[in-house]
Amino acid sequence: MSKVVRLNIIEQKLLSNPEVYHLLSGVIEKIREKEGNVPLILSKTFSYVEKHSKIRPEEVQSAISFLKGLGFKDETIVMIINICPKTVDELRILLDYEERYIEENTLKEVVEYMKNVCLK
């Protein structure tokens, strides 16, 4: 029989796969120490974000800062980090939440930056 855990939501924030990976790795370690085994849903979620993280967790904050500095919305930033577009055309598809025109030079700058931080 599984335990019912009640949580209060304190804050809601969009997170990229590498950020979720970083957070869950700490949570899973604490659960293993305390209870020995990790709930299946948590384990599967961790496996997913581990497999689909395209930036090392320690580089995510600098990527977020770079993209915020260019004026991108949080939704767009998460999609860019999760997908790591390799071309301007791939990047354009992720700009649905942006309510402004973004210069071609800015798009090229984002693609070049992401090529440098994304895992191969």
N, C-alpha and C positions, 0 to 999 in steps of 0.2 A: 504494500500500500504506500502510495507516495504522500509526502508531506505537502500541506497547503501553506504557501508562503505569501503573506500580504505585503505589498510594497506601496509606498506613497511616491508619486511622481513629484520630484522636486524641480526638475529641469528637463526640457525637451531640446535636443540638439541633433542636427544631421551629422552623421559620422561616415567617413569613408571606410572601406574594407580594412586598410592597415590600422586605422584608429580602433576599430572594433577588435581586430586581432590583438592589439596591444592591451586593451582593457580586459578582454576575455582571458588572456594568458594569466594575468594576475588573479582574476576571479577563480579560474579553474585550479590554479595552484593552491589557493586557500581552501577550496572545497575538498580537494584531494587530501590535504593535511588534516582537515577536520572530520570528513566523512569517509574518505577512502575511495569512493567512486563518484563519477561526475554524471549528472543526468544526461540522457541520450540527446535531447534537443540541444543542450549546451555544447556537447561534444561534436555534434554534427554541424552546428553553426560555426564553431571554432575551426573545424576542418575546412568548411567552405571558405571562410575569410582568409585562412592560411593559404589555400590554393589560389584564391583570386586576388590576393594583394599584389599589386604591381609596383609598389614603392616600399622601400624599407621603412618601418614605423618611425625610425629616428629622423627621417627626412621629410615626413609628412608636414610638420609644422612650418618648415621653410617653404614648402610648395604652397601651403594655404596662404601664408603671408604674401608670397609673390603674386598669387592669383587675386587675393583681396586688394593688393596694391594696384592692380589693373582694373579694379571696380567690379569684378564678377560677384554674382550672388552666391550664397551658400549652396544652393541646389546645384548650380553649375559647377562649383568647385568640387563638390563630392563626385559628380559624374566624370569630370576631367581626371581626377585622381584615380578613380576606379577603372577607367577605361584606358588612360594613357594614350590619347590620340597621336598618331604618327604623321598625319597629314592635316593640312588646313581643312580639307573637305570632311575628314573624320571629326574634326573639332567643331565645325559649323553645325553638325547634326546635334551637338550637345548644348547649343545656345538657345533652346526654346524658352527658357525662363528669363533670358535677358530681354529687357524692353528698350533696347537702344541699338544703334548701329555700332559695330566694332570694326575699327580700321583693319585692313589687310595686314599691315605691318605688326599690329598687336597680335593678330592670330598667328602669324609666323613666329613671333617672339615666344608665344605660349608653346607652340609645337617644338621649337628648339629647346626650350627649358625642359619640357617634359621628356624629350629624348635623352637629356642628360641625367634625369633623376629616376626614370622608370627602369625597372629591371629588364634585362634583355630576354 
